[in-house]
Amino acid sequence: MSEPKIYLDDLAVPRTAVMQRATRAARGLDALGVREGDCVALLLRNDFPFFEVQQAAALVGAYSVAINWHGKSEEVRYILEDSRPKVLIAHTDLLLPLRGKLSPDLQVLVVPTPPALQQSFRIEPKAAVPHAGDQVWMDWADAYEPWDGPPRRARATMIYTSGTTGHPKAVQREAATPEQAEAYGELMRCVYGTRPGMRALIGGPLYHASPNAYGRQALPVAELIVMQSKFDPEATLAAIAKHGITHAVMVPTMFVRLLKLPPVVRARYDVSSLQWVTHTGAPCPAEVKKALMEWWGPLVYETYGGSEVGTATLATPEDWLAHPGSVGVPTPGTQLAFYGEDGRRLPDGEVGEIYMRVPAYADFTYLNNPEKRRAVERDGLISCGDVGYLKDGRLYLCDRRSDMVISAGVNIYPAEIEMVLLQCPGVQDCAVFGIPNEEFGESLCAAVQPLPDADLSPELVKAFVGERLARYKVPSRVDFHASLPREESGKIFKRRLRDPYWQATGRHI
């Protein structure tokens, strides 16, 4: 068997090289004063140093704070000021807007932005080069001897929630007990199918919880890991065919883009090596998943959970095909409960806000703001703000509580309409939300991103929805956008679309 490798697009390095640099960097972090429970921040795109930094931080018992590099400089600075890391490791181009604005007490190490990322993100070559006086991560780490200090309790990656309203919050977990660590490892094997010899594809950014957890689980056992610098549907098929990919983690928007490739393009690539694809991040339209499994086979697994609670449910391909639309059964030991707006606990089958607890995860608090946990906790269970119901032991999602639209006293869940819209010919992306209406309080607006050269009109879009859903679920307004503010995780920033309609009213609902 050949030595395990890690790829960034077409560039490969041996896994041993990544792990060896991580052990040297651990001693370096210790020399910089990083102690158990401290934070180490990463402002990195998918790249080899991402794995190196996380492994090094784990060895010294520090939290890795993976920052969403799509954020504006003010958003990045907020996270740095909130988490107070001892060290920041950043790609040179991502550091540019922050130079001269960071605390002088923050030690900064730079990673030259590699050619693959320069090409994918159209980065000027001069922005990819370290400045005079910069400490370069690779040179800095390689100057130390490997870490041989006493074992420290590894911390989880500290994930900042998406922050669709107000500032994002950091979910800080306690160090796991040995029992929790064992249960977590078993849960991850059930969710991602990790096993020795797997050939793993990472198409989403590693700052997101699911690709991050998947990557950390695959790292010690995979024969091969392929990180994509940026998701591209045809490049994804090419990577699967070229490397014989067996396992992948994706989000539904990736499925949609893959399925909209012309049949002649799809036919060019052999995807028969695939054995296990897990999707997370957002609900997947039933038609999309059915179409994908007709193409790839019954190998798509679905999970539901959140940064605060972890992976609460799992739908295997077989179970989902028998119960389409569900997000699966509770993972081992998970508790689920549903509450109405009056705080009353609801029986199975009634739609309510979902509260849950997953015992495989160590307990958490919100960094620097433990009081905020009270707003999401009830009877020892935690809410991620979603609405759904339980039927035959399986969880079905309706929508985000904050996204629900009340029109003429009727509760409308935009996610259901979005799932239909994504099937409309010519639609690449969409979002549905409530806008002010004098008669009904709210009415529905659909923001639609058309495919290039698509021949769409508001009337065509409304007619497509009207043929499939009740009349009151048809958007009264359809606006076309060149692009929508959607993260690669699949989550869309509806507030940015919705707020302009409400600003003149002086209210938000």
RAPEFEN-V156269 format. One record per residue. BURIAL is 1 if it has 9 or more other C-alpha atoms within 8 Angstrom, else 0. Layout:
BEGIN
burial->BURIAL
burial->BURIAL
END
This chain:
BEGIN
burial->0
burial->0
burial->0
burial->1
burial->1
burial->1
burial->1
burial->1
burial->1
burial->0
burial->0
burial->0
burial->1
burial->1
burial->1
burial->0
burial->0
burial->1
burial->1
burial->1
burial->1
burial->1
burial->1
burial->1
burial->1
burial->1
burial->1
burial->1
burial->1
burial->1
burial->0
burial->0
burial->0
burial->1
burial->1
burial->1
burial->0
burial->1
burial->1
burial->1
burial->1
burial->1
burial->1
burial->1
burial->1
burial->1
burial->1
burial->1
burial->0
burial->1
burial->1
burial->1
burial->1
burial->1
burial->1
burial->1
burial->1
burial->1
burial->1
burial->1
burial->1
burial->1
burial->1
burial->1
burial->1
burial->1
burial->1
burial->1
burial->1
burial->0
burial->0
burial->0
burial->0
burial->0
burial->0
burial->1
burial->1
burial->0
burial->1
burial->1
burial->0
burial->0
burial->1
burial->0
burial->1
burial->1
burial->1
burial->1
burial->1
burial->1
burial->1
burial->1
burial->1
burial->1
burial->1
burial->0
burial->0
burial->1
burial->0
burial->0
burial->0
burial->0
burial->0
burial->0
burial->0
burial->1
burial->0
burial->1
burial->1
burial->1
burial->1
burial->1
burial->1
burial->0
burial->0
burial->1
burial->1
burial->1
burial->0
burial->1
burial->0
burial->0
burial->1
burial->0
burial->0
burial->0
burial->1
burial->1
burial->1
burial->1
burial->0
burial->0
burial->0
burial->0
burial->1
burial->1
burial->1
burial->0
burial->0
burial->1
burial->1
burial->1
burial->0
burial->1
burial->0
burial->1
burial->1
burial->0
burial->0
burial->0
burial->0
burial->0
burial->1
burial->1
burial->1
burial->1
burial->1
burial->1
burial->1
burial->1
burial->1
burial->0
burial->1
burial->1
burial->0
burial->0
burial->0
burial->1
burial->1
burial->1
burial->1
burial->1
burial->1
burial->0
burial->1
burial->1
burial->0
burial->0
burial->0
burial->1
burial->1
burial->0
burial->1
burial->1
burial->1
burial->0
burial->1
burial->1
burial->1
burial->0
burial->1
burial->1
burial->1
burial->1
burial->1
burial->0
burial->0
burial->1
burial->1
burial->1
burial->1
burial->1
burial->1
burial->1
burial->1
burial->1
burial->1
burial->1
burial->1
burial->1
burial->1
burial->1
burial->0
burial->1
burial->1
burial->1
burial->1
burial->1
burial->0
burial->0
burial->1
burial->1
burial->1
burial->1
burial->1
burial->1
burial->1
burial->1
burial->1
burial->0
burial->1
burial->0
burial->1
burial->1
burial->0
burial->1
burial->1
burial->1
burial->1
burial->1
burial->1
burial->0
burial->0
burial->1
burial->1
burial->1
burial->1
burial->1
burial->1
burial->1
burial->1
burial->1
burial->0
burial->1
burial->1
burial->1
burial->1
burial->1
burial->1
burial->0
burial->1
burial->0
burial->0
burial->0
burial->1
burial->1
burial->0
burial->0
burial->1
burial->1
burial->1
burial->0
burial->1
burial->1
burial->0
burial->1
burial->1
burial->1
burial->1
burial->1
burial->1
burial->1
burial->0
burial->0
burial->1
burial->1
burial->0
burial->1
burial->1
burial->0
burial->1
burial->1
burial->1
burial->0
burial->0
burial->1
burial->0
burial->0
burial->1
burial->1
burial->1
burial->1
burial->1
burial->1
burial->1
burial->0
burial->1
burial->0
burial->1
burial->1
burial->1
burial->1
burial->1
burial->1
burial->1
burial->1
burial->1
burial->0
burial->1
burial->1
burial->0
burial->0
burial->0
burial->0
burial->0
burial->1
burial->1
burial->1
burial->1
burial->1
burial->1
burial->0
burial->0
burial->1
burial->1
burial->1
burial->1
burial->1
burial->1
burial->1
burial->0
burial->0
burial->0
burial->0
burial->0
burial->1
burial->0
burial->0
burial->0
burial->1
burial->1
burial->1
burial->1
burial->1
burial->1
burial->1
burial->1
burial->1
burial->0
burial->1
burial->1
burial->1
burial->0
burial->1
burial->1
burial->1
burial->1
burial->0
burial->0
burial->1
burial->0
burial->0
burial->1
burial->0
burial->0
burial->1
burial->1
burial->1
burial->0
burial->0
burial->1
burial->1
burial->1
burial->1
burial->1
burial->1
burial->1
burial->1
burial->1
burial->1
burial->1
burial->0
burial->0
burial->1
burial->1
burial->1
burial->1
burial->1
burial->1
burial->1
burial->1
burial->0
burial->1
burial->1
burial->1
burial->1
burial->1
burial->0
burial->0
burial->0
burial->0
burial->1
burial->1
burial->1
burial->1
burial->1
burial->1
burial->1
burial->1
burial->1
burial->1
burial->1
burial->1
burial->1
burial->0
burial->1
burial->1
burial->1
burial->1
burial->1
burial->1
burial->1
burial->1
burial->1
burial->1
burial->1
burial->0
burial->0
burial->0
burial->1
burial->1
burial->1
burial->1
burial->1
burial->1
burial->1
burial->1
burial->1
burial->1
burial->1
burial->0
burial->0
burial->0
burial->0
burial->0
burial->0
burial->0
burial->1
burial->0
burial->0
burial->1
burial->1
burial->0
burial->1
burial->1
burial->1
burial->0
burial->0
burial->1
burial->0
burial->0
burial->0
burial->1
burial->1
burial->1
burial->0
burial->0
burial->1
burial->1
burial->0
burial->1
burial->0
burial->0
burial->1
burial->0
burial->1
burial->0
burial->0
burial->1
burial->1
burial->1
burial->1
burial->1
burial->1
burial->0
burial->0
burial->0
burial->1
burial->1
burial->0
burial->0
burial->1
burial->1
burial->0
burial->0
burial->0
burial->0
burial->0
burial->0
END
